[in-house]
Amino acid sequence: MNISEPTPIQAKSIPHLLAGRDLIGQARTGSGKTLVFAVPMAESLNPSVRRVQAVVLVPTRELAIQVAKVTEALASSQRLRVTLLYGGRSLRPEYKALKSGPQIIIGTPGRTLDHLRQGTLDLRSVQFLVLDEADEMLDKGFAQDVEAILSHTPSKRQTALLSATMPEWVANTAKKYLRNPVTVKIDSDLKALPTVEHLVYTIRQKDKIKALQTQLDQRNGDPVIVFGRTRHGVKRLARRLDTLGYPVGVLQGDLSQSARERVMIAFRSGSAPILVATNVAARGLDVEGIGQVINYDLPESEKLFTHRVGRTGRMGRSGKAVTFITPGEVKKWREIEQDLGCQFAFKPWRKADPLLTNVLP
């Protein structure tokens, strides 16, 4: 894979997993967390046993596809087979793939649970289980499905939890799933991320579209993600930008899987380098060279802010994060800052303003 030097999270975590320890790993997005579990899986699983030996659960289809791509690059050299399970497509190819005896399953909770209930997936031989984006996997939206899946696996399995954000409640909840885990934290503090320049503006709602145009006009051809709050909101914004002549795609939860894949192909190829998206794109989306993330609508939490911003400035590259705050959102923004443990300088939006704003110590 042309990797000669492990990232810090890889260097500190992989030896623990190779030694059979359970792990809670926290590191910023783009730090190489997928290889943290993919390398030990490839090393430890038995290709001659045609049963599922490892399960990786992820919150979104896009992340499942991305994790599978990285994992397959390692697994194929060890004669291990990987099968993807996620919704939004026919079950029939997944039935066929499962019958062929894969050793590694990468899936979203809902579809994985569907196969367990239908008897098409057997997890009794699982040795290694991973919750990627663990904070979301253990939150109320997924927790019930995740717990049901874990109940079908052996209690003596090895378990790893990985995420960019790891609230205290996650560590507490995780205790019932892990055995004497080792915890590894690398650059988990947002204040320690020098590769991302933060630009924060207070702005009137009616001025946001013009301010967005100004930012997009300065993008230098790099891919940009514009985050909105709702499905309908991002669709409206994308239509507006399209009318104004910007090469734009839209990613939100109502799209079919084939439509989502078409949008991502256009984004990655550069034919539609501006992606307007809901938080579905905040996790797991790894596109090389995303130059800018724009929080057109304020995220609901510091956790989402961290994951959105993490789409740029990945693997040591520089990036820019722009956040718009309407007057009614200042209180919410202060709460986000408090939860992040850092304070940002912000100023009123004026078209002539130089785009220079830094994180305060």
N, C-alpha and C positions, 0 to 999 in steps of 0.2 A: 504493500500500500504506500510505499515511499515515505514511511514514517520512521525517522531515526531517533527522535527525541520525544519521550512521553510528555504530555502536559502535566502540570502539578497534580491535578485530581487523579490522573491515570497512575502517576508514579507512586502516589500515597495509598491508592485504593486497590489496585490490581493484586499486589502481594497478599493483602488480607483475604481477598476472595479466592486466590489460588490456594491459600492455606485452609480454606473451608470456613472462614468466619462469616457471620452475617454482617451487613454493612448498611449504615446510613450515610450517604454521600451528598454533600451540598457544594455546588460550585456554580458560578454564573453561567448563563446560557452561552453556547459556543465554546465551551471549555473542553469538549471531548468526552462527555459523560457516557456516550453510547459505547465506546471502546472499553470503558471501565468494566462493563459486564460482558460485552461481546467476546473479549479476549479470554477471560476465564471459562466462558461457556465452550468456546472452540477448543480449548485445551483439555477440558475435563470430561466432556460428553463422549459416549461410546458409539461410533458410527455403525458398529455391527448389531446394535440393539435397535430394532425398528419400532420403537415406542417413543412417545413424547417424554423427553427428559428435562426440558427447560421451557418455561413460559415467561414471556415478557408482556405485561399489560400496560397499555398507553391510552391516553384520553381521546385522541383524535385519529381519524383515518390517515390524514397527511403524515402525522408522526409515525404511525404504524408502517407506512410505506417507506419512510425515510430510515427508520431503525432497521427494517428488513434489508434495505440496500447495503447498509454498513455491515450488518451481521452476516449476510450471505457472502460478502467478500472474504471473510475469515472462515466461515463454515464450509464453503465449497472446497477449500484446500485440505480440510480435515475429513472430507467425504460425509459431512453432515448436511441434512436437508432442512430447509426452513419453509414453513407455511404461514401465510398471512390470513387472518380472520378479521373482517370488518364489514359493517353494514353498508347499505346503499348499493348493493350488487347482488347477483344471483347466488344462492347457496350451493348450487350444483357443482361448480368448479372446486369449492372448498371441500365438499363431501369427497370428491375424487382425490384431492390432494391429501386429505387426512387418511384415506385408505392406503395410500402409498407408503405410510410409515415414517413421517418426519420426526426428527429428534427435537426440533425447536419450533415453538408456536409463538408468533407475535400477533397480538390482537387487541381490539377494543373490548371492554368488559361486556357490553350488551351482546355482541355477536358470539363471543367466546362462551357466554352463559347459554345462549341459544343452542350451541352444539352440545354442551353438557346435558341439557335437558332432553335433547333429541337422541342422546346416546351415540352420537357420532364422534365424540371426543372423550378420550380416557386419560385422566391425569394421575393415575395411581403410581406411575413410575417417575413422576417429576422429582428431580433432585435439586433443581435450581429455579427460583422464582424471582422475578424483578418487577417492581412497581416503578415505572418511569414517570416523571412528573408526579411524584408521590403525594405532594400536598393536594393536588386535584383528585388523585385516585382515592384518597381517604376522606375527601370532603363529602358532604351529604348527597351530592349528585350521583356519585359512583360507589360510595362506601358499601351499600347493601349488595350490589352486584359483585364487587371485589371480594367481600366476605364470603359470599356464596361460592365463588370460584375457588378461593383458598380452602374451603371446607372439603373440596374434592381432591386436594393434594395431600401427600404424606406430611405428618407433623414434623418429621426429622429433616425436611428439605432445608437447603440453604436459601436465605432470602436477602435481597438487596433493595433498598429504597434510594432513589436518586431524584434530586430536584434542584432548581436554582433558588427556590424559596422554601424554607423549612420552618414554619411557625412552631412554637412550643407545643401546641396541641397535637401536631403531627407526630412529633417525637414521642409524646405520651401515648397516643393511639397505637403507634407502631410497636410498642413494647409487647402487645399481646400477639404480634405476628412474628417477632424476631427473638432469637436466643442469644443473649449476651452480645449484642452488636457492637462493633467498633464504629465510631463516628469520625468522619473526615470532613472538614470544612475548609474550602479554599476560596479566597476572594469573594466571600458571600456578602460582604458589606458593599452596598452601592457606592459609598464614598470612595472605595478603593478601585474604581473603574475609570482610569485616566483616558481610555481610548474613546470614550463617548463624550462629546461636547453637548451640554444641556442648554437649550434656549427656551425660556419660559416667558409667556406673554399673557397679560390680562387684556381682554379684547371684548368688544361688544358682539353679540350674536350676529348681527347684520353685517359685520366686517369680516367674519371668518372666511368666507369664500374668497374674498379678494386677498386676504393674508395667505391663504392656502395657495392661490395662484402665484403669488410672489415667491413662496418657498419652492414650488414646483419649477418655476422658471429658472431657478438657480441650481438645479439638481445636477448639472454637468453630465447628464446621460446615465447616471447611476440609478439602479432600481430603488424605488421608494415605496414604503407601506404607509398608508393613511388609515388610521384606526378610527372607526365610528362606534357608537354605542349599540345601535339596534340594526336589525336586518333591513327594515324599511328605510332607515336613515342612510345606510351605506348604499343601498340601491339608488335612492334619490340623488345622493352626492355623486355617485359614479355616472349617472345619466347627465347630470349638470356638467361634470368635467368633460365627458364625451362630447357634449354639445359645444363646449368651448374649445374643442380640438385637441385635448390631451389623450395620449395613448393609454387607456385605462382598462383594468379588469376588476371584477368584483368577486369577493369570496365571503360567503355567509352560509349559515347552517341549512337554509332551505334548498340549496342547490343539490342536484343529484350528484352521485359520485363521478359520473363521466363528465359532467359540466365542471366540477371542481378540478378534475385532472386537466381539462382543456385550459382552464384559467391559469393553472400553475405552469403548464407547458409554455403558454404565451408569456408569462411573467419571467420564467427562467431564460427563455430564448431571447428576450428583449423586445419582442413585438408589442407587448403591452407592459412596459416597465413600471407603471404606476398601479399598485394594488390597493384598492379601497376595501377594507375588511373589518369584520367584527372580531371579537376576541378569539374566534376559531383559529385565527392566524397568529395568535400571541404565543403559542407553544409549539415547539418542534419544527417550525418552519425554518429550514436551513437553505438559504439561497445565497450564493457567493456574491459578495460585494454590495450588499444593501447599504447604500450610502446614508440613508436618512429614514427615520421613523417620525411620523407626525401624529401626535395625539390630537386629532381634530375635535374629538369629544373626550372629556376627561374620563379615565378609567374609574371603575367603582372601588378599587382597593389598591393598596401599595403593592400587593402581590401581582396584580395584573399590570401595574405600571412597570414593575421589574421585568416581567416576561415580555411585554411589548417592546420596551427599550432594548431588551436582549436580542432582538432581531438584527440590530446593527452593532458595529464594533466587535465582531466575533473573531475569535482566535487571534487576538492581538491587532486586528485591523482597526483603523479609526472610523468613527461614525458620528452622526449627529441626531439628537432627539429633540424635537420641537413639541412643546405642549401649549395649547391654548386654554385659557381659563376665563370664563365669563364672570362678571361681577358676582353673580349668585353662587358661583362655585369656589370662591376664595376660601370659605370655611372648610369645605371638603378637601381642598388642596392642602390646607394646613394640617388636616388630619392625616393625609397621605404622607406628608413630610415627616410628621411625628412618628408614624409607624415605620417609615424608612430609617429614621434616626439621623436624618441630615436635612439641611435647609438649603433651598435654592434661591438665588437672586432672581427676581422677576420684575418686569416693567411693562408699562402700557404699550400696546402695539401702535407703532407709527410706521408708515411705509418707508420713511427715510431713515429709520433707526438702523445703525450698524448692527449686524447680527452677532453680537458678542455678549454672552451671559455665561457665568461660570458657577459651579457649585461652591457654596460658602463652606468653610471648615466648621 
